[in-house]
Amino acid sequence: MPRTKGVLLTAAAAICCATALTGCSDDNTPSSVSSAASKAASAAESLGREATAAASSLASGLASDLATEASSALASASAEASRKLGEIKDGADVKSDVKLGTPGTDKDGRATVEVTVSNTSDASKSFAVQVDFTDPAGNRLDTVVVTVSDVAAGKTGKQTAHSNRDLSGEVKAKVARAVRY
């Protein structure tokens, strides 16, 4: 049972027991009833503070776990993007030949953005484009590499980039790297 539920159940049990014991006492004077009720209220207040602290600790731990998971996922995605782009030999840096559409969300809840490449060479080429999904402050949330294959000379090609995981809040996209090969 989660700690918070246990603390709340203990608080409820303490109040019930104090109430029951007060009713069973031979001394039902107003002062003894008032004293027992005061003790029960004090116990409930103390347990309430403990429940609040346990819930706060649980929420803090959960937030920390989520931040660690997100950081790990970003590091993994970054390593994979570097690996993919590192495999391309004799490629040309063509970041200026890439345009991104407006970020959106797909049916699975992942961030998306349309990638359009312009082949300014005189032969059919393929493109590998690293797209960084960021928050409004520019902090990277995720990164992916999308390939646009066999774009004819002088033509454009399109592909949609999808984030590796669900991203919350306002998401922006930018071209981090682009290689034509």
BELDA-V56778 format. One record per pair of residues at least 12 apart in sequence whose C-alpha atoms are under 7 Angstrom apart, sorted by the first residue. I is the first residue (numbers start at 1). J is the second residue. Records with the same first field share a line. If there is no record, write none. Layout:
BEGIN
I: J ; J
END
This chain:
BEGIN
3: 54
4: 51 ; 54 ; 55
7: 47 ; 51
8: 51
11: 44 ; 47
14: 40
15: 40 ; 44
18: 36 ; 40
22: 36
74: 141 ; 142
77: 142 ; 143 ; 144
78: 143
81: 130 ; 144 ; 145
90: 181
91: 179 ; 180 ; 181
92: 179 ; 180 ; 181
93: 178 ; 179 ; 180
94: 178 ; 179 ; 180
95: 175 ; 177 ; 178
97: 117 ; 118
98: 115 ; 116 ; 117 ; 118
99: 115 ; 116 ; 117
100: 113 ; 114 ; 115 ; 116
101: 113 ; 114 ; 115
103: 171 ; 172 ; 173
109: 166
110: 162 ; 163 ; 165 ; 166 ; 167
111: 162 ; 163 ; 166 ; 167
112: 160 ; 161 ; 162 ; 163
113: 160 ; 161 ; 162
114: 158 ; 159 ; 160 ; 161
115: 158 ; 159 ; 160 ; 161
116: 156 ; 157 ; 158 ; 159
117: 156 ; 157 ; 158
118: 155 ; 156 ; 157
119: 151 ; 152 ; 153 ; 154 ; 155 ; 156
120: 153 ; 154
121: 153 ; 154
122: 153 ; 154
123: 152 ; 153
124: 150 ; 151 ; 152 ; 153
125: 149 ; 150 ; 151 ; 152 ; 180 ; 181
126: 148 ; 149 ; 150 ; 151 ; 180 ; 181
127: 147 ; 148 ; 149 ; 178 ; 179 ; 180 ; 181
128: 145 ; 146 ; 147 ; 148 ; 178 ; 179 ; 180
129: 145 ; 146 ; 147 ; 177 ; 178 ; 179
130: 143 ; 144 ; 145 ; 146 ; 175 ; 176 ; 177 ; 178
131: 143 ; 144 ; 145 ; 173 ; 174 ; 175 ; 176
132: 144 ; 173 ; 174 ; 175 ; 176
133: 171 ; 172 ; 173 ; 174
134: 171 ; 172 ; 173
135: 170 ; 171 ; 172
136: 170 ; 171 ; 172
142: 163
143: 163
144: 163
146: 161
END
